[in-house]
């Protein structure tokens, strides 16, 4: 995997800038985004020709009043109880999309776990570590970052736990 210095179209996204600043190795993958796609993550997996269990979606939840990031395979769903337990909380509910956009600086469907405006507690589903590389949003619909799961965990300050379900 070669180190990419910037995303397409100039200076890059906050996610690619964060990776470059950290000296992390990653590969950027662009594809033509269909605004009518039912699932952004499944669209990315199909467009890139990779298994949906290697493409991860970034979801925000409100855990006991605090926004928390859950990163799970697009083929599954976020287990809110497991996410709450992973961060020592009791109750979790999906965050309001507008609150998620304000906190991360990204638009829904293009939220990256990397380069967010505010550093939020992050949990990456433990299955990520079973793959040599995983794909996450680069911060824009139609743009994915491929990187080692360990790098994703390190740079987001995440913990890993079984937070995804089929």
Secondary structure as UniProt FT lines:
FT   TURN            8..9
FT   HELIX           14..21
FT   TURN            22..23
FT   STRAND          27..30
FT   TURN            35..36
FT   HELIX           40..48
FT   TURN            52..53
FT   STRAND          55..63
FT   TURN            64..65
FT   STRAND          66..73
FT   TURN            74..75
FT   STRAND          77..78
FT   HELIX           80..86
FT   TURN            87..88
FT   STRAND          92..94
FT   HELIX           97..104
FT   TURN            108..109
FT   STRAND          121..125
FT   HELIX           126..130
FT   STRAND          134..140
FT   TURN            141..142
FT   STRAND          143..147
FT   HELIX           149..156
FT   STRAND          159..161
FT   STRAND          164..165
//
